[in-house]
Amino acid sequence: MVKIGEKIEDFILKDQNGNDVRLSDYRGKRVILSFHPLAWTPVCRDQMKDLEKHYETFEKLNAVALGISVDSTFCKHAWADAIGIKRTPLLSDFWPHGELARKLGVFNEEKGFSNRANIILDEEGKVIFTKLYDIPQLPDINEIIEFLKR
């Protein structure tokens, strides 16, 4: 997994609406890269709904959350509609399969999807927080919020 202090290279992934999302679009903001294994699973749903529920809190803390998995943009779009995600970008790391997750050291080669992880970047794209979770474990959104408040 990436280490605290590492600078993340700019990347471009498509969101659930097919729009290009570049990490560099968020320079000047802290960025939460919230990796989840697969859409349409209960813990992943709850993880993304937590991000959506706290969208305005993140804005007040000069942060943005990006949900990322290896699912296709079409899958992400249908899933976002089904679970009520309107503002949080859900990014597709579909092709090359899991490329961003691999670069950041959170891809699970055995299972073919990313592990559940949160990586927070500072305003210049440097890693300031990392945490890997067990696949069935829902990340504690309050831990992320408290970290951002510091």
N, C-alpha and C positions, 0 to 999 in steps of 0.2 A: 504494500500500500504506500502511496505517496507519503512523504515525511513533512512535518511542520517546517515551514520556511521555504519549501520548494515552490518555484514559480510554475504555474500551469500554462502550457502553450495554448494559444488561441485555438478554438475549435468552432466548427459549424455543425449543428444538427437541426433536423426539421422538428417543429413542434406538432401537436395534434391537429393543427389546421394546415399543415404543409408549409408553414413559413420557416425561412432560415432564421436560426437563433445563433448568434455569435457570442462567445464569452466576452469578447472585447466590447460588445454593446453595453455591457454592464460595468465598465471601468468607472471607478468612483463610488461603486456600491459594493457591499459585501455580498457574496454569492454562496448560497447553500446548494451544493450538488447532492441531491437526495436520490441515491440509487435504490431501486427496488427490483426484485427478480422478474416478475411477470404481471402483466395486467390480468384482471378478472380473478384475482385471488384475494381473499378477505383481508389479510394483513397489509398487502400492497394497497388495497383500496383505502384502508384506514390511514395508512401513512400519507397518501396523497390528499385525502380529505383533511387531515391535520394541517397540511401546508396551505390548502385553500382557506380553511377556517381562520388561519392566522396571517393571511395575506396583508391585511392592513397593519398588523403589528410589525411585520417584517418591514413594510414601507416606512413606518415611524422610526425603525432602527437602522435605516439606510441599507436595507438588505432585500434580496430577491431570492426566492426559492425556485429551483428547477427540478422537476421530477424526471428521472432518467431510467429507461430500461431498454432491453433489446427488442421490444415489440415494434411492429411496423407503425407508420404514421396512421394508416387506416384503422388499425386496431386501437391505437391511442385515441383517435377521434371518437370512435364508437364508445370506448370505455369512459372518456371524459364526459360525454353526453349522458351516459348511463348513471354515473356517480355524481354528477353535478359540478364538475370542475369547469369553471368559467374563466378564471383569471390566471391561474397557475400554469405556466408552460410545462407541458409533458413532452419531453424530448425522446426521440427515437434514435437509439444507438444500434439500429438494425443492420446497416451495411456501410462499410465492412462490419461484419457481425461482431458487436461488442468492442469495437476499436477503442472508444474512449475509456470504457471500463478496463480494458487491458492496459492502456497507457497509465491509468491511475492505480493499477494493481488491485482492482476489486472484481475482476472477471472470474467466474467459477468455471474452469475448463471442463471439469467433470460433468457439470450439469448443463453447460451451454448458455448460462445467463449470468448477470452480475449478482454478486452477493449484495446483501442489504447493507448500505453504508451511508454515512453523511460525511461530507467533506465541505468545510467552510473556507472560502477564500477571502482575503482582505480586498480593499479597494483597488489594489494593483495586481490582483491575481495570484498572490502568494498564499499557500496553505497555512491556515491558523488553527484548524481543528480537524481531527479525523476520528471516526469511530466506526468500527465494524460490528454488526449485530448478527446474532443467530438468525437463520432464515425465518423461523416462526416468530421472532421477537419484533414487536412494534417499537420503533424508536420513540424515546420520550421527547415530545415536542417542547416541553418546558425546559429540558436540559439545553436545547438549542437556543431558545429564547433567552434564558438566563446567561448563556455564554455571550450572546450578542449584546446584552445589556452592559457587560463589563467594559 
